[in-house]
Amino acid sequence: MQKERNPNRVKINLFALVHNLNMVKKLVAPSTRIMGVVKSDGYGHGLLPVARTLEGAGVDCLAVAYIDEAIRLITGGVELPIVILCGLLPEDVLSTVETGLVPVIFDLDMATRLDLEGRRQNRMVDVFLKVDTGMGRLGISCDRIGAFLEAVVPFKNIRIQGILSHLSSADDPVWAYTEKQLVRFRNILYAACSVGLNFHSNSLANSAGIMVDHALHFDVVRPGIMLYGGLPSPDFNAPVSLMPVMSFYGRVLQVRSVPAGVPISYGGTYVTERNSRIAILSAGYGDGLPRSMSGRGYVLIRGRRAPLIGRICMNTCVCDITDIGEVQAGDKVVFMGSLGKESITADDIARWAKTISYEIFCSIGQKNNREYTE
């Protein structure tokens, strides 16, 4: 077999993933169940390796966005309950009921389809009801949940596991909007209870919700970004120590000496101010580095930070190594990870690119060869 010659590598540390799951367990009550969110190919970390690791480390269930990832998990031997967060299309109903998947539902037509298919297959269909408490995205409106419950509860082959909603601003230090969502969620549960509906798997807290307040935890929490060592937003103050799971490495392709006054990369947005040594590196936006951090970020070479200069290209970028010791073509470059005493995290890159670590993980992880360590 021919050896892979791409110079870029993503390394996934599964030990760090287990550590981060243990940090979730540290924050929640022993009775609180944990739904590990592995959608979008495990946030770019690899769907099956991540799911199997979380299953072995004691997570209670897993969550994906769409049914294709759920089927991949089942085919890959995962035995945990699998929740489909973004709901179903009509053509997904048959497979969902056959395989015992747990869809999130938010419209009566889908509930009816699932009930009919469950009756046809003589199976009970477990579901979550998605309520929009303020995210403004998928969900049943708060003022319609009563009528929805009245319509769904008589279905003989639908079994409601719980009410599920999503926090939009739990990473915001201003608590007011999250408080509104919490009050709405509690009111929905109270209204259901008042008509004899006691659900035991209600879920509101995402990673930010898990870390900011126990009042948001309820029966099931849904950690996503914190499992992978990222923060809900770049400047979020985490109450526990999280370990980065993903690292991204490349190589120096060329070292050049250039005089002052030389424009670097597309558009000449950076011009050298002195006699400089520059290194051309093996990754660009085609490999997941955000172009928006052009001229703002750093990489690590020989244990030192080297500033990125000029615009990031599709498969290369350029850094200034004038103040670093002898650098040669072929040297290792750390785009995300640690080298010596220095480190660059996904949240660092997100801050430079004015985005979030979720996007960084998905972009880098899904565009490069992944290597796993346990």
C-alpha positions as CSV (number, residue, x, y, z in Angstrom):
1,M,0.0,0.0,0.0
2,Q,1.3,3.4,-0.9
3,K,2.1,5.6,2.1
4,E,0.0,8.7,2.4
5,R,2.0,11.7,1.3
6,N,-0.1,14.6,2.5
7,P,2.0,16.5,5.0
8,N,-0.9,17.5,7.2
9,R,-2.2,15.4,10.1
10,V,-5.0,15.7,12.6
11,K,-4.4,13.8,15.9
12,I,-7.3,12.8,18.1
13,N,-6.5,12.0,21.8
14,L,-9.3,9.7,23.0
15,F,-7.9,9.8,26.5
16,A,-8.7,13.5,26.6
17,L,-12.2,12.7,25.4
18,V,-12.8,10.4,28.4
19,H,-11.2,13.1,30.7
20,N,-13.7,15.7,29.5
21,L,-16.6,13.3,29.9
22,N,-15.5,12.8,33.5
23,M,-15.6,16.6,33.9
24,V,-19.2,16.5,32.9
25,K,-19.9,13.8,35.4
26,K,-18.2,15.9,38.0
27,L,-20.6,18.8,37.4
28,V,-23.9,16.9,37.4
29,A,-25.7,14.9,40.0
30,P,-25.2,11.2,40.0
31,S,-28.8,10.7,38.9
32,T,-28.5,13.0,35.9
33,R,-28.0,11.2,32.6
34,I,-25.6,12.3,29.9
35,M,-26.4,12.4,26.2
36,G,-23.2,12.7,24.3
37,V,-23.6,14.8,21.2
38,V,-21.6,13.3,18.3
39,K,-23.3,15.0,15.4
40,S,-21.4,16.3,12.4
41,D,-18.9,13.4,12.5
42,G,-18.3,13.9,16.2
43,Y,-17.6,17.6,15.7
44,G,-15.0,16.6,13.1
45,H,-13.3,14.1,15.5
46,G,-14.7,11.0,13.8
47,L,-18.2,9.6,14.5
48,L,-17.4,6.0,15.3
49,P,-14.2,6.3,17.3
50,V,-15.8,9.1,19.4
51,A,-19.0,7.2,19.9
52,R,-17.3,3.9,20.9
53,T,-15.1,5.7,23.3
54,L,-18.0,7.5,25.0
55,E,-20.0,4.3,25.1
56,G,-17.1,2.6,26.9
57,A,-16.7,5.5,29.3
58,G,-20.2,5.3,30.5
59,V,-22.3,7.9,28.6
60,D,-26.0,7.1,28.7
61,C,-27.0,7.8,25.2
62,L,-25.8,9.6,22.0
63,A,-27.2,12.3,19.8
64,V,-26.8,12.9,16.1
65,A,-28.3,15.5,13.7
66,Y,-29.7,13.2,11.1
67,I,-30.6,9.5,10.5
68,D,-27.6,8.7,8.3
69,E,-25.2,9.2,11.2
70,A,-27.5,7.1,13.5
71,I,-27.5,4.3,11.0
72,R,-23.7,4.5,10.8
73,L,-23.5,4.1,14.6
74,I,-25.8,1.1,14.6
75,T,-23.9,-0.5,11.7
76,G,-20.6,0.2,13.6
77,G,-21.8,-1.8,16.6
78,V,-22.9,1.0,19.0
79,E,-25.6,-0.3,21.3
80,L,-26.6,2.9,23.1
81,P,-29.9,4.7,22.5
82,I,-29.4,7.2,19.7
83,V,-31.4,10.4,19.5
84,I,-31.9,12.3,16.2
85,L,-31.9,15.9,17.2
86,C,-33.0,17.5,13.9
87,G,-36.0,15.3,13.4
88,L,-37.0,13.1,10.4
89,L,-38.1,13.4,6.9
90,P,-41.1,11.2,5.8
91,E,-38.8,8.7,4.1
92,D,-36.9,8.2,7.4
93,V,-39.9,6.9,9.3
94,L,-39.7,3.2,8.3
95,S,-36.0,2.9,9.2
96,T,-36.4,4.8,12.4
97,V,-39.0,2.5,13.8
98,E,-37.3,-0.6,12.5
99,T,-34.0,0.3,14.2
100,G,-35.4,1.7,17.5
101,L,-34.0,5.2,17.0
102,V,-35.3,8.0,19.2
103,P,-36.4,11.0,17.0
104,V,-37.0,14.5,18.3
105,I,-40.4,15.6,16.9
106,F,-42.0,19.0,16.6
107,D,-45.0,18.6,14.3
108,L,-48.1,16.6,14.5
109,D,-47.8,15.1,11.0
110,M,-44.6,13.4,11.9
111,A,-46.0,12.1,15.2
112,T,-48.9,10.7,13.2
113,R,-46.6,9.0,10.8
114,L,-44.5,7.4,13.6
115,D,-47.6,6.2,15.4
116,L,-49.0,4.5,12.3
117,E,-45.7,2.9,11.4
118,G,-45.3,1.8,15.0
119,R,-48.7,0.2,14.9
120,R,-47.8,-1.5,11.5
121,Q,-44.6,-3.0,13.0
122,N,-46.2,-3.7,16.4
123,R,-43.5,-1.5,18.1
124,M,-43.4,1.3,20.5
125,V,-41.7,4.4,19.2
126,D,-39.8,6.5,21.8
127,V,-39.6,10.2,21.0
128,F,-38.6,13.5,22.5
129,L,-40.8,16.6,22.1
130,K,-38.8,19.6,21.0
131,V,-40.2,22.9,22.4
132,D,-38.9,26.3,21.3
133,T,-38.4,28.2,24.6
134,G,-36.4,31.0,22.9
135,M,-33.9,29.7,20.5
136,G,-36.1,30.6,17.5
137,R,-35.2,27.5,15.6
138,L,-36.8,24.0,15.5
139,G,-39.6,23.3,18.0
140,I,-43.2,23.6,19.1
141,S,-44.1,27.1,20.2
142,C,-44.6,27.4,23.9
143,D,-48.2,28.6,23.5
144,R,-49.0,25.5,21.4
145,I,-47.5,22.7,23.5
146,G,-50.7,22.1,25.5
147,A,-52.7,21.4,22.3
148,F,-49.8,19.3,20.9
149,L,-49.7,17.1,24.0
150,E,-53.5,16.6,23.9
151,A,-53.1,15.5,20.3
152,V,-50.1,13.2,20.7
153,V,-50.7,11.5,24.1
154,P,-53.6,9.3,22.9
155,F,-51.4,7.8,20.2
156,K,-51.0,4.1,21.3
157,N,-47.5,3.5,19.7
158,I,-45.8,6.8,20.7
159,R,-44.0,6.9,24.0
160,I,-42.8,10.4,25.0
161,Q,-39.4,10.2,26.8
162,G,-39.4,13.9,27.7
163,I,-39.5,17.5,26.7
164,L,-36.3,18.9,25.1
165,S,-35.3,22.5,24.4
166,H,-32.1,24.3,23.5
167,L,-30.5,27.3,25.2
168,S,-29.5,30.1,22.9
169,S,-27.4,32.3,25.2
170,A,-26.1,30.2,28.2
171,D,-22.6,31.3,27.4
172,D,-23.6,35.0,27.9
173,P,-22.5,36.3,31.3
174,V,-25.8,38.3,31.3
175,W,-28.2,35.7,32.7
176,A,-31.5,37.4,31.8
177,Y,-32.4,35.5,28.6
178,T,-31.4,32.1,29.9
179,E,-33.5,32.8,32.9
180,K,-36.5,33.4,30.6
181,Q,-35.9,30.1,28.8
182,L,-35.6,28.3,32.1
183,V,-38.9,29.8,33.4
184,R,-40.7,28.8,30.1
185,F,-39.3,25.3,30.3
186,R,-40.4,24.8,33.9
187,N,-43.8,26.1,33.1
188,I,-44.2,23.6,30.3
189,L,-43.2,20.7,32.6
190,Y,-45.6,22.0,35.2
191,A,-48.4,22.2,32.7
192,A,-47.7,18.7,31.6
193,C,-47.6,17.4,35.1
194,S,-50.9,19.1,36.0
195,V,-52.7,16.9,33.4
196,G,-51.0,13.8,34.6
197,L,-48.0,13.7,32.3
198,N,-44.8,13.0,34.2
199,F,-41.8,12.7,31.8
200,H,-38.5,11.5,33.2
201,S,-36.0,12.5,30.5
202,N,-36.4,16.2,30.2
203,S,-33.4,18.0,28.8
204,L,-32.4,21.7,28.5
205,A,-28.7,22.0,29.2
206,N,-26.0,22.1,26.5
207,S,-22.3,22.5,27.4
208,A,-22.7,26.1,28.5
209,G,-25.8,25.2,30.5
210,I,-24.0,22.3,32.2
211,M,-21.1,24.6,33.2
212,V,-23.0,27.7,34.3
213,D,-25.9,26.5,36.6
214,H,-27.2,23.3,38.1
215,A,-30.7,24.6,37.8
216,L,-30.5,24.0,34.0
217,H,-29.6,20.3,34.3
218,F,-33.0,18.6,34.8
219,D,-32.9,14.8,34.0
220,V,-30.6,14.7,30.9
221,V,-27.7,17.0,29.9
222,R,-26.4,17.2,26.4
223,P,-22.6,18.0,26.3
224,G,-21.2,18.7,22.9
225,I,-18.3,21.1,22.6
226,M,-16.9,20.5,26.1
227,L,-16.5,16.8,25.3
228,Y,-14.0,17.9,22.7
229,G,-12.1,20.3,24.9
230,G,-13.6,23.5,23.4
231,L,-15.5,26.3,25.0
232,P,-19.0,27.5,24.2
233,S,-17.5,30.8,23.2
234,P,-13.8,31.8,23.0
235,D,-13.8,33.8,26.3
236,F,-16.0,31.5,28.3
237,N,-14.8,30.8,31.8
238,A,-15.0,27.0,32.3
239,P,-15.4,25.8,35.9
240,V,-13.5,22.6,35.1
241,S,-10.3,21.7,33.4
242,L,-10.9,20.5,29.8
243,M,-8.3,18.8,27.6
244,P,-8.1,19.5,23.9
245,V,-8.9,16.3,22.0
246,M,-7.8,17.5,18.5
247,S,-4.4,18.7,17.3
248,F,-3.4,19.8,13.8
249,Y,0.1,19.5,12.5
250,G,1.8,20.3,9.1
251,R,5.2,20.9,7.7
252,V,7.4,23.8,6.5
253,L,7.5,23.6,2.7
254,Q,10.1,26.3,2.0
255,V,12.2,28.9,3.9
256,R,13.0,32.2,2.2
257,S,14.9,35.3,3.0
258,V,13.3,38.5,1.6
259,P,14.2,42.2,1.9
260,A,12.0,44.9,3.3
261,G,9.2,46.1,1.0
262,V,8.2,42.7,-0.3
263,P,4.4,42.0,-0.5
264,I,3.3,38.6,0.8
265,S,0.5,36.5,-0.6
266,Y,-2.7,37.5,-2.4
267,G,-3.4,41.2,-2.6
268,G,-0.2,42.2,-1.0
269,T,-2.1,43.0,2.3
270,Y,1.2,42.5,4.2
271,V,4.5,44.1,3.2
272,T,7.7,43.2,5.0
273,E,9.1,46.0,7.1
274,R,12.6,44.7,7.5
275,N,14.9,42.0,6.0
276,S,12.9,38.9,6.9
277,R,12.9,35.2,6.9
278,I,9.6,33.6,6.0
279,A,8.3,30.1,6.0
280,I,5.7,28.8,3.6
281,L,3.5,26.2,5.4
282,S,1.5,23.2,4.2
283,A,-2.1,24.1,5.2
284,G,-4.6,26.7,4.2
285,Y,-8.4,27.3,4.1
286,G,-8.8,24.1,2.0
287,D,-7.4,22.2,5.0
288,G,-9.7,24.0,7.5
289,L,-7.7,27.0,8.6
290,P,-10.1,29.9,8.5
291,R,-9.1,32.6,5.9
292,S,-10.6,35.2,8.2
293,M,-7.6,34.8,10.6
294,S,-5.2,36.0,7.9
295,G,-2.6,38.3,9.5
296,R,-4.0,37.7,13.0
297,G,-3.0,34.2,14.0
298,Y,0.1,32.3,15.0
299,V,1.6,28.9,14.5
300,L,4.2,27.0,16.5
301,I,7.6,26.2,15.0
302,R,10.5,24.9,17.1
303,G,8.7,25.7,20.3
304,R,8.1,29.3,19.4
305,R,5.1,31.3,18.2
306,A,5.5,32.6,14.6
307,P,3.0,35.2,13.4
308,L,1.0,34.4,10.2
309,I,1.5,37.1,7.6
310,G,-0.5,37.9,4.4
311,R,-3.6,36.2,3.3
312,I,-4.2,32.5,4.0
313,C,-4.3,30.6,0.7
314,M,-6.2,27.4,-0.2
315,N,-3.4,25.0,0.6
316,T,-0.6,27.1,2.1
317,C,0.0,30.0,4.4
318,V,3.0,32.1,5.3
319,C,4.6,33.0,8.7
320,D,7.4,35.2,9.8
321,I,10.4,33.3,11.3
322,T,12.9,36.1,11.5
323,D,13.1,35.9,15.3
324,I,13.2,32.1,15.5
325,G,16.3,30.0,15.3
326,E,17.3,27.9,12.3
327,V,14.1,26.7,10.6
328,Q,14.3,24.3,7.6
329,A,12.0,22.8,5.0
330,G,10.3,19.7,6.5
331,D,10.2,21.1,10.0
332,K,7.0,20.3,12.0
333,V,4.4,23.1,12.3
334,V,1.7,23.1,14.9
335,F,-1.4,24.9,13.7
336,M,-3.4,23.7,16.7
337,G,-1.9,21.9,19.7
338,S,1.2,22.1,21.9
339,L,4.9,22.3,21.2
340,G,7.3,22.7,24.1
341,K,5.8,25.2,26.6
342,E,3.6,26.9,23.9
343,S,0.1,25.9,22.8
344,I,-2.6,27.0,20.4
345,T,-6.1,26.0,21.1
346,A,-9.2,25.9,18.8
347,D,-10.5,28.7,20.9
348,D,-7.4,30.8,20.1
349,I,-8.0,30.2,16.4
350,A,-11.7,31.0,16.8
351,R,-10.8,34.3,18.6
352,W,-8.4,35.3,15.8
353,A,-11.0,34.3,13.1
354,K,-13.9,35.8,15.0
355,T,-15.8,32.5,15.1
356,I,-16.3,29.6,17.5
357,S,-14.3,26.5,18.2
358,Y,-17.2,24.3,16.9
359,E,-16.5,25.6,13.3
360,I,-12.8,25.1,13.7
361,F,-13.1,21.5,14.8
362,C,-15.6,20.6,12.0
363,S,-13.5,22.3,9.3
364,I,-10.1,20.9,10.3
365,G,-11.3,17.5,11.4
366,Q,-13.3,16.7,8.3
367,K,-10.7,17.9,5.8
368,N,-7.6,16.0,7.0
369,N,-6.3,12.5,7.8
370,R,-7.0,11.6,11.4
371,E,-4.8,9.6,13.6
372,Y,-6.1,8.2,17.0
373,T,-4.3,7.7,20.3
374,E,-5.9,6.2,23.4
